[in-house]
Amino acid sequence: MAPLFSWGAKESHRGTPVVVKMENPNWSMVELEGPSDEDLIIGGGGEHSSRAGEKRRGKNAKQLTWVLLLKAHKAAGCLASVAPALYVLASAVKRRVASGRTDEDADSGGRENENPTVKSRFYSFIKVFLWLSVALLCFEIAAYLKGWHLGSPSLQLEFYLLWSPSFGVKDFFDWLYSRWVLVRVEYLAPPLQFLANVCIILFIIQSFDRLLLCLGCFWIRFKKIKPIPKDAPLDLESGEKGYFPMVLVQIPMCNEKEVYQQSIAAVCNLDWPKSKLLIQVLDDSDDPTTQLLIKEEVQKWQHEGANIFYRHRVIRDGYKAGNLKSAMNCSYVKDYEFVAIFDADFQPTPDFLKRTVPHFKDNEELALVQARWSFVNKDENLLTRLQNINLSFHFEVEQQVNGIFINFFGFNGTAGVWRIKALNDAGGWLERTTVEDMDIAVRAYLHGWKFIFLNDVEVRHTVNAHEPLLLSFLCQCELPESYEAYRKQQHRWHSGPMQLFRLCLPDIIRAKISIWKKFNMIFLFFLLRKLILPFYSFTLFCIILPMTMFVPEAELPFWVVCYIPATMSFLNILPAPRAFPFIVPYLLFENTMSVTKFNAMISGLFQLGSAYEWVVTKKSGRSSEGDLVSLIEKGPKPQRGSSEPDLEEMKEEMRRQEQKAAKKKKHNRIYMKELALAFLLLTAATRSLLSAQGIHFYFLLFQGISFLLVGLDLIGEQVD
């Protein structure tokens, strides 16, 4: 199609008519015609030529007018959508405030079981900075109204002279402000600048480590390096002999009625000789209805010929670690060589064991084969999208690079196959921390065992109950969709490693491994990636940066606020390129989560608060019905445990549970720590605006808004 017009062109040519339809019904449809034959007549210098030129200019002006009008109409439509969005946001804020439910309120199972004293100390620490910043802002505004240019070097000299006896004291405010300038120059700025420099050094070291991991991942892709099994099992139907050792499969669960059916069905459909496969459903549920449903599901699969058993502990101590330890004490476990573990929301593909177990063949030093996770609800809301960015980097970069170059990484607790001999050699499952998976991995590594991570995973799926679920990945699971569930999960994930570090440090020092392996374990694995990262994120961006607005003698370079965070966010988002439009929300959200991670890290390091509490991450079971329907439509005969009557029973049970839950109204919470930090950052942004600090103002403003949205629980699942 030829262009409508060409500015600055020497010649005109015939174009194609274009119909511009305005969305406003009061406007009419206008046809913008291309130039006619008369428009093509050039030269002659006569009257006809001049009239043609005027006509051509008139048409071009008319076309330009309508195009500009069309663009103005589109811009007006975008601006018109801003008002409803702000109204919806204001309504949500009003509902949050009216509900009055904060994270400090106690309800049945809804709050973290933290020591109130410890909880209030951390909150009080943040509030002190908030009220101090508000008072200083009022002080600085008064100085600004007097015409003083805040933070300029000449101001410091001016106030030194004001305070000196030769000039005397003009008034009380002048004297008080001059004293404040002297105090911040002499006493506040030096320690604040020192702490800022320390955090900057830690930031640079951690960023350098992140860069090396990304380069290692690039090298793996460039060289196409991946673990290759020595002898893969052959197809059972061919009758040819393959490598099929005895495998035990464990499914630990606790009150997870939303997801138990598809996980049991997926494990029972594993393509492995039945005589060499045993499935344990380890149910720690304290709800009798859930226990009965899971037990009936196991019995259905037993009738279909699956070698599956149901276990329920009478004494439910030790959370997941205690559950796994109890199951491993069964007498028949000694007949099995490997154990595969799947949480209740994980569904392996039928060829999972065929793609993992062969790596153990003729590799007696191998203890663990870990598969990468994929997520059925990664595009559900903004919260799940941001989680997917983090976990994609964790698996594809951290886990893969560490697995290839040093044969060690933290076990993820599920979607992995262990050599039972390695588990026993490391001391078995222990209940001493809330990260029993990382605990057993560290102890096995200290005993000389090696790990393999499999990253060759592709994800294709739909979550539509009317379409089959297409799976071509090793293991799928579910991300927390609410901020409350995600917050509790992150608290456990960041307090547990600090507990483990306290317990394992003497063992690491005494272990008979190389100095490099000890350095990697202590400095890189624990200190840099588990302790330093949440420490400097919270301290540098949530405390030091706002305080430098009120103590301008201590400065943070703009490259610390802008360039390095942007670069690190870009590197983090590389494994999930489709999430690139969310790079700015990701950067802001990671800093927002630093308050939870820092609190958890301190709790775990000093054994405070809820460091030893295990909270099962809430599952929505979003893909449950779709999985069952796909299993029904998959073959000519109904799949075991997922017939039409069973599906109807499940729906009826779900409706009853929803009606029961509706009687107890749920609320989105208000998180006081995040709100306090939001007002602290917005106060600092106002002070930055007075002193005309460009990049610092924008960073503080948007970071404060992100804390505000999270504090009001406006990210993730919304409860009406």
Phi, psi and omega per residue, in radians:
M1 nan 2.285 -3.113
A2 -1.285 2.630 3.117
P3 -1.152 2.666 3.137
L4 -1.163 -0.728 3.129
F5 -2.746 2.838 -3.123
S6 -2.369 1.932 3.139
W7 -1.254 2.390 3.092
G8 1.381 0.058 -3.132
A9 -1.394 2.570 -3.132
K10 -1.442 -0.449 -3.091
E11 -2.202 2.646 3.069
S12 -1.862 2.700 3.071
H13 -2.507 2.845 -3.063
R14 -1.231 2.350 3.101
G15 -1.965 3.079 3.132
T16 -1.654 2.322 3.124
P17 -1.031 2.475 -3.137
V18 -2.156 2.326 3.118
V19 -1.744 2.129 3.112
V20 -1.817 2.020 -3.107
K21 -1.834 2.074 3.138
M22 -1.526 2.418 -3.084
E23 -1.257 -0.410 3.138
N24 -1.246 2.117 -3.104
P25 -1.111 -0.319 3.128
N26 -1.362 -0.206 3.123
W27 -1.715 2.700 -3.095
S28 -1.785 2.907 3.066
M29 -1.417 2.342 -3.082
V30 -2.172 2.309 3.109
E31 -1.718 2.143 3.090
L32 -1.667 1.846 -3.057
E33 -1.477 2.643 3.052
G34 -1.320 2.974 -3.125
P35 -1.124 2.492 3.130
S36 -1.535 -3.084 3.139
D37 -1.106 -0.585 -3.129
E38 -1.132 -0.548 -3.139
D39 -1.176 -0.395 -3.079
L40 -1.487 -0.149 -3.130
I41 -1.362 2.014 -3.074
I42 -2.148 2.537 3.041
G43 1.591 -2.955 3.135
G44 1.544 -0.552 3.115
G45 1.125 0.156 -3.084
G46 -1.557 -3.056 -3.139
E47 -1.144 -0.660 -3.134
H48 -1.094 -0.711 -3.138
S49 -1.147 -0.714 -3.134
S50 -1.182 -0.674 3.106
R51 -1.133 -0.685 3.120
A52 -1.114 -0.680 3.130
G53 -1.136 -0.730 3.116
E54 -1.115 -0.686 -3.139
K55 -1.140 -0.703 -3.135
R56 -1.141 -0.733 3.121
R57 -1.134 -0.606 3.121
G58 -1.150 -0.727 3.135
K59 -1.183 -0.713 3.109
N60 -1.076 -0.713 3.105
A61 -1.112 -0.691 3.119
K62 -1.137 -0.752 3.108
Q63 -1.080 -0.793 -3.138
L64 -1.072 -0.695 3.130
T65 -1.052 -0.805 -3.112
W66 -1.212 -0.636 3.100
V67 -1.129 -0.766 3.101
L68 -1.122 -0.643 3.108
L69 -1.142 -0.682 3.106
L70 -1.109 -0.785 3.122
K71 -1.134 -0.662 3.098
A72 -1.112 -0.645 3.122
H73 -1.145 -0.706 3.104
K74 -1.146 -0.724 3.113
A75 -1.098 -0.681 3.101
A76 -1.116 -0.649 3.098
G77 -1.116 -0.695 3.100
C78 -1.138 -0.756 3.123
L79 -1.144 -0.590 3.138
A80 -1.165 -0.490 -3.141
S81 -1.356 -0.267 -3.139
V82 -1.187 -0.727 -3.107
A83 -1.075 -0.847 3.075
P84 -1.063 -0.632 3.126
A85 -1.121 -0.755 3.100
L86 -1.140 -0.624 3.118
Y87 -1.148 -0.750 3.109
V88 -1.093 -0.730 3.114
L89 -1.105 -0.774 3.125
A90 -1.104 -0.671 3.110
S91 -1.131 -0.709 3.119
A92 -1.125 -0.726 3.106
V93 -1.103 -0.726 3.134
K94 -1.093 -0.704 3.117
R95 -1.152 -0.681 3.128
R96 -1.078 -0.832 -3.097
V97 -1.159 -0.676 -3.122
A98 -1.182 -0.586 -3.113
S99 -1.194 -0.594 3.070
G100 1.237 0.222 -3.138
R101 -1.591 1.949 3.114
T102 -1.914 3.004 3.125
D103 -1.235 -0.148 3.095
E104 -1.499 -0.294 -3.079
D105 -1.262 2.575 3.106
A106 -1.761 2.249 2.991
D107 -2.504 -3.136 -3.023
S108 -1.270 1.759 3.066
G109 1.305 0.068 -3.060
G110 -1.601 -0.253 -3.068
R111 -1.969 2.826 3.058
E112 -1.348 2.391 -3.078
N113 -1.446 1.148 -3.108
E114 -1.674 2.702 3.019
N115 -1.117 2.136 -3.083
P116 -1.027 -0.584 -3.137
T117 -1.138 -0.809 3.137
V118 -1.151 -0.711 -3.133
K119 -1.077 -0.745 -3.105
S120 -1.259 -0.515 3.129
R121 -1.093 -0.831 -3.114
F122 -1.152 -0.716 3.110
Y123 -1.138 -0.710 3.121
S124 -1.129 -0.638 3.100
F125 -1.028 -0.751 3.137
I126 -1.230 -0.700 -3.129
K127 -1.126 -0.597 3.102
V128 -1.049 -0.789 3.109
F129 -1.153 -0.609 3.132
L130 -1.133 -0.915 -3.108
W131 -1.154 -0.620 3.088
L132 -1.112 -0.734 3.137
S133 -1.163 -0.651 3.106
V134 -1.125 -0.768 3.123
A135 -1.105 -0.753 3.134
L136 -1.165 -0.598 3.110
L137 -1.104 -0.763 3.096
C138 -1.067 -0.709 3.116
F139 -1.085 -0.788 -3.096
E140 -1.244 -0.589 3.097
I141 -1.126 -0.711 3.093
A142 -1.077 -0.701 3.097
A143 -1.169 -0.648 3.133
Y144 -1.133 -0.678 3.129
L145 -1.178 -0.388 3.077
K146 -1.397 -0.051 3.100
G147 1.638 0.141 3.127
W148 -1.397 2.386 3.106
H149 -1.535 1.888 -2.952
L150 -1.195 2.361 3.001
G151 1.434 -0.024 -3.122
S152 -1.392 2.604 -3.131
P153 -1.038 -0.621 -3.125
S154 -1.136 -0.479 3.139
L155 -1.121 -0.700 -3.116
Q156 -1.087 -0.798 3.140
L157 -1.116 -0.667 -3.133
E158 -1.072 -0.737 -3.100
F159 -1.349 -0.493 2.982
Y160 -1.026 -0.747 3.139
L161 -1.199 -0.626 3.122
L162 -1.105 -0.624 -3.060
W163 -1.432 -0.328 -3.071
S164 -1.195 2.607 -3.090
P165 -1.097 -0.449 -3.099
S166 -1.130 -0.540 -3.127
F167 -1.694 -0.421 -3.127
G168 1.393 -3.086 -3.102
V169 -1.872 2.095 -3.119
K170 -1.162 -0.933 3.062
D171 -2.701 3.118 -3.048
F172 -1.137 -0.703 -3.105
F173 -1.149 -0.734 3.108
D174 -1.065 -0.750 3.136
W175 -1.131 -0.740 -3.113
L176 -1.149 -0.734 -3.125
Y177 -1.211 -0.640 3.090
S178 -1.122 -0.668 3.073
R179 -1.121 -0.683 3.123
W180 -1.113 -0.680 3.097
V181 -1.100 -0.756 3.130
L182 -1.125 -0.713 -3.130
V183 -1.115 -0.766 -3.111
R184 -1.249 -0.554 3.101
V185 -1.241 -0.753 -3.021
E186 -1.489 -0.624 -2.945
Y187 -2.067 -0.596 -3.039
L188 -1.590 -0.758 -3.053
A189 -1.104 -0.775 -3.098
P190 -1.048 -0.901 3.128
P191 -1.159 -0.612 3.114
L192 -1.152 -0.712 3.101
Q193 -1.158 -0.666 3.104
F194 -1.104 -0.802 3.116
L195 -1.116 -0.671 3.100
A196 -1.114 -0.726 3.131
N197 -1.133 -0.682 3.094
V198 -1.089 -0.797 3.134
C199 -1.137 -0.627 3.102
I200 -1.125 -0.734 3.107
I201 -1.085 -0.778 3.103
L202 -1.097 -0.681 3.119
F203 -1.069 -0.774 -3.125
I204 -1.162 -0.724 3.128
I205 -1.098 -0.785 3.140
Q206 -1.161 -0.635 3.101
S207 -1.172 -0.654 3.096
F208 -1.141 -0.705 3.068
D209 -1.087 -0.729 3.114
R210 -1.120 -0.660 3.112
L211 -1.153 -0.733 3.112
L212 -1.098 -0.684 3.097
L213 -1.083 -0.730 3.134
C214 -1.161 -0.682 3.081
L215 -1.130 -0.674 3.074
G216 -1.104 -0.700 3.096
C217 -1.130 -0.703 3.094
F218 -1.094 -0.721 3.124
W219 -1.109 -0.693 3.113
I220 -1.093 -0.734 3.119
R221 -1.216 -0.704 -3.110
F222 -1.129 -0.731 -3.134
K223 -1.549 -0.075 -3.137
K224 0.962 0.856 -3.130
I225 -1.518 2.283 3.032
K226 -2.794 2.621 3.122
P227 -1.120 2.330 -3.140
I228 -2.137 2.159 3.114
P229 -1.175 2.605 -3.109
K230 -1.282 -0.595 -3.099
D231 -2.620 1.787 -3.135
A232 -1.339 2.571 3.090
P233 -1.101 2.569 3.087
L234 -1.591 2.894 -3.096
D235 -1.118 2.344 3.139
L236 -1.115 -0.628 -3.082
E237 -1.193 -0.391 -3.122
S238 -1.298 -0.321 -3.126
G239 1.413 -0.069 3.138
E240 -1.399 2.602 -3.051
K241 -1.382 2.401 3.118
G242 -2.316 -2.902 -3.127
Y243 -1.730 1.767 -3.086
F244 -2.266 1.401 3.099
P245 -1.298 3.030 3.125
M246 -1.315 2.186 -3.068
V247 -2.179 2.284 3.037
L248 -1.805 2.301 3.122
V249 -2.005 2.226 -3.123
Q250 -2.053 2.366 3.088
I251 -2.148 1.551 3.077
P252 -1.327 2.406 3.130
M253 -2.657 2.792 -3.136
C254 -2.676 1.865 3.097
N255 0.961 0.783 -3.099
E256 -2.071 1.127 -3.080
K257 -1.230 -0.274 -3.112
E258 -1.306 -0.409 -2.943
V259 -2.217 -0.035 -2.992
Y260 -1.180 -0.582 -3.038
Q261 -1.142 -0.857 -3.087
Q262 -1.218 -0.553 3.117
S263 -1.195 -0.757 3.109
I264 -1.133 -0.733 3.136
A265 -1.101 -0.733 -3.125
A266 -1.140 -0.732 -3.129
V267 -1.195 -0.666 3.129
C268 -1.209 -0.303 3.103
N269 -1.668 0.194 3.096
L270 -1.091 2.384 -3.111
D271 -1.461 1.530 -3.097
W272 -2.691 2.541 3.130
P273 -0.961 2.250 -3.082
K274 -1.068 -0.557 -3.130
S275 -1.227 -0.265 -3.113
K276 -2.043 0.380 -3.130
L277 -2.387 2.244 3.078
L278 -2.254 2.313 -3.101
I279 -1.965 2.241 3.064
Q280 -1.975 2.125 2.994
V281 -1.688 1.881 -3.026
L282 -1.732 1.629 -3.013
D283 -1.687 2.042 3.082
D284 -1.851 0.352 -3.084
S285 -1.173 2.484 3.040
D286 -1.830 0.077 3.088
D287 -1.655 2.035 -3.097
P288 -1.024 -0.637 3.133
T289 -1.120 -0.776 3.112
T290 -1.108 -0.731 3.103
Q291 -1.019 -0.776 -3.115
L292 -1.135 -0.740 3.136
L293 -1.091 -0.768 -3.134
I294 -1.171 -0.711 3.139
K295 -1.112 -0.726 3.102
E296 -1.129 -0.652 3.106
E297 -1.113 -0.711 3.110
V298 -1.119 -0.731 3.141
Q299 -1.110 -0.643 3.098
K300 -1.057 -0.761 -3.134
W301 -1.258 -0.532 3.047
Q302 -1.101 -0.697 3.110
H303 -1.150 -0.447 3.119
E304 -1.488 -0.014 3.057
G305 1.774 0.070 3.125
A306 -1.316 2.492 3.115
N307 -1.546 1.391 -3.004
I308 -2.302 2.478 -3.119
F309 -2.258 2.632 3.100
Y310 -1.893 2.264 3.113
R311 -2.230 2.342 3.073
H312 -2.347 2.225 -3.106
R313 -1.446 2.449 3.048
V314 -1.376 -0.773 3.090
I315 -1.777 1.903 -3.007
R316 -1.722 1.214 3.137
D317 -1.780 2.639 3.011
G318 1.461 0.129 3.107
Y319 0.946 -2.408 -3.059
K320 -1.154 -0.688 3.138
A321 -1.078 -0.738 3.095
G322 -1.135 -0.626 3.111
N323 -1.119 -0.823 3.137
L324 -1.176 -0.677 3.133
K325 -1.109 -0.722 3.113
S326 -1.101 -0.699 -3.129
A327 -1.203 -0.616 -3.134
M328 -1.259 -0.241 3.122
N329 -1.450 -0.063 3.105
C330 -1.129 2.509 -3.043
S331 -1.131 -0.565 -3.068
Y332 -1.349 -0.159 -3.127
V333 -1.136 -0.490 -3.110
K334 -1.104 -0.295 3.121
D335 -1.427 -0.122 -3.046
Y336 -1.913 2.531 -3.069
E337 -1.677 -0.553 -3.085
F338 -2.307 2.718 3.085
V339 -2.323 2.212 3.057
A340 -1.801 2.362 -3.053
I341 -2.089 2.290 3.101
F342 -2.353 2.196 3.006
D343 -1.177 2.948 -2.998
A344 -1.159 -0.383 -3.122
D345 -1.747 0.298 3.123
F346 -1.897 2.374 3.110
Q347 -2.231 1.779 3.118
P348 -1.290 2.678 3.040
T349 -1.328 2.788 -3.099
P350 -0.983 -0.516 -3.093
D351 -1.638 0.305 -3.092
F352 -1.003 -0.884 -3.104
L353 -1.170 -0.586 3.121
K354 -1.181 -0.408 -3.112
R355 -1.707 -0.133 -3.113
T356 -2.031 -0.845 -3.053
V357 -1.057 -0.663 -3.130
P358 -1.000 -0.352 3.111
H359 -1.170 -0.349 3.133
F360 -1.401 -0.320 -3.068
K361 -1.103 2.199 3.127
D362 1.004 0.481 3.095
N363 -2.340 1.338 -3.015
E364 -1.211 -0.239 3.127
E365 -1.542 -0.113 -3.077
L366 -1.468 2.213 -3.126
A367 -1.831 -0.604 -2.967
L368 -2.469 2.405 2.922
V369 -2.077 2.001 -3.081
Q370 -1.835 2.290 3.085
A371 -1.700 2.664 3.117
R372 -1.345 2.564 3.093
W373 -1.500 2.700 2.905
S374 -2.393 2.828 -2.904
F375 -2.237 2.297 -3.105
V376 -1.375 -0.318 -3.051
N377 -2.176 0.543 -3.071
K378 -1.159 -0.361 3.129
D379 -1.861 0.359 -3.059
E380 -1.222 -0.799 3.107
N381 -2.696 -3.105 -3.086
L382 -1.087 -0.659 -3.120
L383 -1.088 -0.790 -3.136
T384 -1.196 -0.580 3.089
R385 -1.118 -0.730 3.138
L386 -1.214 -0.636 3.057
Q387 -1.103 -0.701 -3.131
N388 -1.085 -0.613 3.083
I389 -1.087 -0.828 -3.130
N390 -1.078 -0.845 -3.056
L391 -1.274 -0.542 3.060
S392 -1.090 -0.736 3.084
F393 -1.155 -0.710 -3.118
H394 -1.042 -0.807 -3.078
F395 -1.358 -0.935 -2.993
E396 -1.278 -0.516 -3.096
V397 -1.794 -1.130 -3.051
E398 -1.092 -0.981 -3.071
Q399 -1.126 -0.768 -3.083
Q400 -1.167 -0.801 -3.123
V401 -1.117 -0.805 3.126
N402 -1.129 -0.640 3.123
G403 -1.183 -0.659 -3.100
I404 -1.321 -0.772 -2.958
F405 -1.643 -0.512 -3.126
I406 -2.223 0.037 3.081
N407 0.993 0.583 3.102
F408 -2.611 2.478 2.998
F409 -2.852 2.920 3.120
G410 -1.329 2.256 3.061
F411 -1.079 2.415 -3.086
N412 -1.532 0.054 3.059
G413 1.503 -0.183 -3.096
T414 -2.817 2.913 3.135
A415 1.027 0.666 3.119
G416 -2.432 2.763 3.115
V417 -2.082 2.176 -3.131
W418 -1.863 2.537 2.891
R419 -1.387 2.120 -3.045
I420 -1.074 -0.575 3.096
K421 -1.059 -0.677 3.125
A422 -1.181 -0.689 3.084
L423 -1.046 -0.799 -3.128
N424 -1.183 -0.669 -3.138
D425 -1.123 -0.590 -3.137
A426 -1.429 -0.085 3.117
G427 1.829 0.050 3.101
G428 1.296 -3.060 -3.126
W429 -1.274 2.344 3.113
L430 -2.122 2.536 -3.098
E431 -1.693 0.339 -2.993
R432 -1.364 -0.279 3.106
T433 -2.384 3.024 3.065
T434 -1.598 0.055 3.061
V435 -2.097 1.141 -3.119
E436 -1.082 -0.460 3.130
D437 -1.210 -0.785 3.081
M438 -1.173 -0.611 3.138
D439 -1.057 -0.889 -3.107
I440 -1.176 -0.565 3.122
A441 -1.180 -0.758 3.139
V442 -1.113 -0.788 -3.117
R443 -1.151 -0.653 3.108
A444 -1.177 -0.684 3.123
Y445 -1.132 -0.660 3.115
L446 -1.180 -0.353 3.084
H447 -1.615 0.140 3.022
G448 1.644 0.137 -3.128
W449 -1.441 2.727 -3.132
K450 -2.043 2.751 -3.093
F451 -2.168 2.723 3.046
I452 -2.282 2.343 3.072
F453 -1.965 2.266 3.133
L454 -1.782 2.059 -3.100
N455 -1.910 -0.072 -3.077
D456 -1.353 1.342 -3.041
V457 -2.185 2.318 3.027
E458 -2.107 2.478 -3.068
V459 -2.079 2.152 2.969
R460 -2.455 2.194 -3.119
H461 -2.810 2.781 2.940
T462 -2.256 2.637 3.120
V463 -2.069 0.906 -3.117
N464 -1.997 2.192 -3.082
A465 -1.153 -0.257 -3.100
H466 -1.788 0.050 3.123
E467 -2.213 2.610 3.086
P468 -1.149 2.599 3.134
L469 -1.581 1.981 -3.100
L470 -1.588 2.095 -3.081
L471 -2.133 2.262 3.027
S472 -2.436 0.640 -3.114
F473 -2.243 2.973 -3.062
L474 -1.335 -0.760 -3.073
C475 -2.738 2.253 3.096
Q476 -1.951 2.662 3.131
C477 -2.632 -2.879 -2.997
E478 -2.270 2.401 3.099
L479 -1.593 2.594 3.033
P480 -1.072 2.287 -3.092
E481 -1.722 -0.187 3.112
S482 -1.978 2.625 -3.133
Y483 -1.154 -0.606 3.134
E484 -1.055 -0.812 3.133
A485 -1.159 -0.725 -3.138
Y486 -1.144 -0.679 -3.136
R487 -1.098 -0.757 3.118
K488 -1.179 -0.663 3.101
Q489 -1.097 -0.801 -3.130
Q490 -1.159 -0.570 3.083
H491 -1.082 -0.759 3.126
R492 -1.204 -0.704 -3.098
W493 -1.201 -0.381 -3.102
H494 -1.875 -0.318 3.036
S495 -1.491 -0.619 -3.129
G496 -1.035 -0.837 3.125
P497 -1.030 -0.571 3.112
M498 -1.250 -0.639 3.009
Q499 -1.052 -0.795 -3.103
L500 -1.131 -0.656 -3.136
F501 -1.090 -0.736 3.094
R502 -1.042 -0.714 -3.055
L503 -1.371 -0.594 -3.009
C504 -1.625 -0.250 -3.070
L505 -0.978 -0.823 3.087
P506 -1.077 -0.671 3.136
D507 -1.156 -0.643 3.123
I508 -1.149 -0.731 -3.125
I509 -1.143 -0.666 -3.107
R510 -1.479 -0.201 -3.043
A511 -1.131 2.570 -3.138
K512 -1.542 1.098 3.083
I513 -2.218 2.954 -3.070
S514 -1.183 2.780 3.112
I515 -1.058 -0.667 3.139
W516 -1.087 -0.723 3.134
K517 -1.168 -0.643 3.079
K518 -1.154 -0.742 3.111
F519 -1.081 -0.783 3.128
N520 -1.072 -0.719 -3.110
M521 -1.199 -0.796 -3.041
I522 -1.364 -0.939 -2.992
F523 -1.429 -0.877 -3.055
L524 -1.369 -0.926 -3.006
F525 -1.209 -0.790 -3.066
F526 -1.665 -1.052 -2.979
L527 -1.190 -0.938 -3.013
L528 -1.221 -0.804 -3.003
R529 -1.644 -0.279 -3.120
K530 -1.957 -0.505 -3.081
L531 -1.929 -0.882 -3.041
I532 -1.164 -0.703 -3.087
L533 -1.022 -0.948 3.106
P534 -1.183 -0.497 -3.125
F535 -1.145 -0.940 -3.071
Y536 -1.279 -0.521 3.130
S537 -1.079 -0.802 3.141
F538 -1.263 -0.837 -3.044
T539 -1.174 -0.773 -3.033
L540 -1.286 -0.833 -2.989
F541 -1.651 -0.343 -3.105
C542 -1.851 -0.337 -3.118
I543 -2.106 -0.991 -3.041
I544 -1.152 -0.831 -3.110
L545 -1.019 -0.840 3.076
P546 -1.076 -0.648 -3.103
M547 -1.217 -0.523 3.101
T548 -1.180 -0.297 3.056
M549 -1.232 -0.530 -3.123
F550 -1.720 -0.248 3.037
V551 -2.174 1.316 -3.011
P552 -1.137 -0.227 3.088
E553 -1.168 -0.451 3.010
A554 -1.668 2.164 -2.997
E555 -2.115 2.598 2.956
L556 -1.959 2.123 3.132
P557 -1.043 2.602 -3.083
F558 -1.154 -0.457 3.134
W559 -1.208 -0.426 3.067
V560 -1.268 -0.609 -3.107
V561 -1.445 -0.499 -2.987
C562 -2.000 -1.122 -2.902
Y563 -1.181 -0.904 -3.083
I564 -1.144 -0.815 3.088
P565 -1.030 -0.697 3.131
A566 -1.138 -0.707 3.128
T567 -1.142 -0.778 3.141
M568 -1.130 -0.673 3.096
S569 -1.125 -0.676 3.109
F570 -1.112 -0.731 3.110
L571 -1.148 -0.694 -3.130
N572 -1.135 -0.524 -3.031
I573 -1.564 -0.119 -3.121
L574 -1.032 -0.731 3.123
P575 -1.161 -0.268 3.098
A576 -2.199 1.239 -3.011
P577 -1.091 -0.445 3.131
R578 -1.182 -0.303 -3.141
A579 -1.605 0.206 -3.099
F580 -0.999 -0.647 3.101
P581 -1.061 -0.252 -3.096
F582 -1.773 0.358 -3.054
I583 -1.154 -0.689 3.131
V584 -1.237 -0.847 3.034
P585 -1.001 -0.596 3.121
Y586 -1.117 -0.799 3.125
L587 -1.051 -0.813 -3.126
L588 -1.168 -0.702 -3.100
F589 -1.198 -0.640 3.112
E590 -1.096 -0.720 3.069
N591 -1.169 -0.596 3.118
T592 -1.149 -0.708 3.135
M593 -1.235 -0.198 -3.097
S594 -1.099 -0.488 3.132
V595 -1.167 -0.720 3.090
T596 -1.182 -0.765 -3.111
K597 -1.176 -0.681 3.119
F598 -1.142 -0.769 3.114
N599 -1.068 -0.750 3.133
A600 -1.156 -0.708 -3.140
M601 -1.097 -0.763 3.106
I602 -1.137 -0.731 3.131
S603 -1.068 -0.753 -3.141
G604 -1.253 -0.664 -3.093
L605 -1.177 -0.672 -3.106
F606 -1.890 0.206 3.085
Q607 0.960 0.949 -3.115
L608 -1.965 2.783 2.957
G609 0.990 -2.257 -3.032
S610 -1.669 0.593 -3.088
A611 -1.096 -0.512 -3.081
Y612 -1.862 0.270 3.131
E613 -1.644 2.348 3.098
W614 -1.877 2.106 3.089
V615 -1.994 2.057 3.133
V616 -1.170 2.209 -3.128
T617 -1.132 2.269 -3.106
K618 -1.146 2.349 3.078
K619 -1.955 2.522 3.111
S620 -1.688 -0.310 -3.096
G621 1.114 0.579 -3.015
R622 -1.044 -0.609 -3.065
S623 -1.689 0.097 -3.033
S624 -1.034 -0.934 -3.068
E625 -1.141 -0.671 3.111
G626 -1.116 -0.680 3.108
D627 -1.110 -0.766 -3.103
L628 -1.147 -0.751 3.132
V629 -1.107 -0.686 3.133
S630 -1.142 -0.623 3.097
L631 -1.171 -0.619 3.122
I632 -1.166 -0.734 -3.077
E633 -1.445 -0.071 -3.003
K634 -1.223 -0.712 -3.055
G635 -2.349 3.098 -3.123
P636 -1.219 -0.549 3.117
K637 -1.796 2.619 -3.136
P638 -1.082 2.436 3.115
Q639 -1.246 2.666 -3.065
R640 -1.158 2.304 3.061
G641 1.347 0.173 -3.113
S642 -2.532 0.813 3.120
S643 -1.368 2.976 -3.123
E644 -1.042 -0.788 3.119
P645 -1.065 -0.639 -3.141
D646 -1.143 -0.663 3.118
L647 -1.110 -0.726 3.107
E648 -1.142 -0.683 3.102
E649 -1.100 -0.710 3.126
M650 -1.094 -0.777 3.120
K651 -1.057 -0.737 -3.140
E652 -1.120 -0.716 3.118
E653 -1.140 -0.700 3.108
M654 -1.115 -0.681 3.113
R655 -1.124 -0.691 3.121
R656 -1.128 -0.712 3.135
Q657 -1.154 -0.669 3.118
E658 -1.148 -0.695 3.098
Q659 -1.132 -0.657 3.120
K660 -1.169 -0.705 -3.140
A661 -1.240 -0.494 -3.120
A662 -1.152 -0.495 3.134
K663 -1.144 -0.555 3.077
K664 -1.772 1.807 -3.011
K665 -1.216 2.352 3.108
K666 -1.683 2.669 -3.136
H667 -2.343 2.526 2.865
N668 -1.267 2.498 -3.048
R669 -1.610 2.916 2.975
I670 -1.973 2.153 -3.057
Y671 -1.741 1.964 -2.948
M672 -1.233 -0.653 3.134
K673 -1.086 -0.801 -3.131
E674 -1.135 -0.664 3.110
L675 -1.166 -0.712 3.113
A676 -1.084 -0.735 3.106
L677 -1.190 -0.568 3.091
A678 -1.064 -0.828 -3.138
F679 -1.212 -0.563 3.071
L680 -1.093 -0.817 -3.122
L681 -1.201 -0.659 3.112
L682 -1.195 -0.607 3.059
T683 -1.127 -0.762 3.099
A684 -1.136 -0.599 3.095
A685 -1.113 -0.674 3.086
T686 -1.107 -0.746 3.096
R687 -1.115 -0.664 3.099
S688 -1.133 -0.612 3.115
L689 -1.134 -0.642 3.124
L690 -1.117 -0.637 -3.111
S691 -1.648 0.130 3.051
A692 1.007 0.790 3.051
Q693 -1.640 1.822 -2.950
G694 -1.087 -1.227 -3.008
I695 -1.135 -0.611 3.122
H696 -1.128 -0.696 3.139
F697 -1.087 -0.835 -3.102
Y698 -1.138 -0.704 3.121
F699 -1.105 -0.832 -3.134
L700 -1.111 -0.670 -3.130
L701 -1.108 -0.938 -3.085
F702 -1.217 -0.593 3.090
Q703 -1.182 -0.660 3.074
G704 -1.125 -0.689 3.099
I705 -1.131 -0.700 3.119
S706 -1.128 -0.700 3.054
F707 -1.097 -0.654 3.139
L708 -1.123 -0.774 -3.140
L709 -1.138 -0.717 3.126
V710 -1.229 -0.706 3.132
G711 -1.077 -0.560 3.083
L712 -1.561 0.090 3.096
D713 1.012 0.790 3.120
L714 -1.713 0.177 3.079
I715 -2.015 2.408 -3.134
G716 1.611 -2.768 -3.077
E717 -1.112 2.349 3.134
Q718 -1.910 2.261 -3.131
V719 -1.790 2.196 3.139
D720 -1.339 nan nan
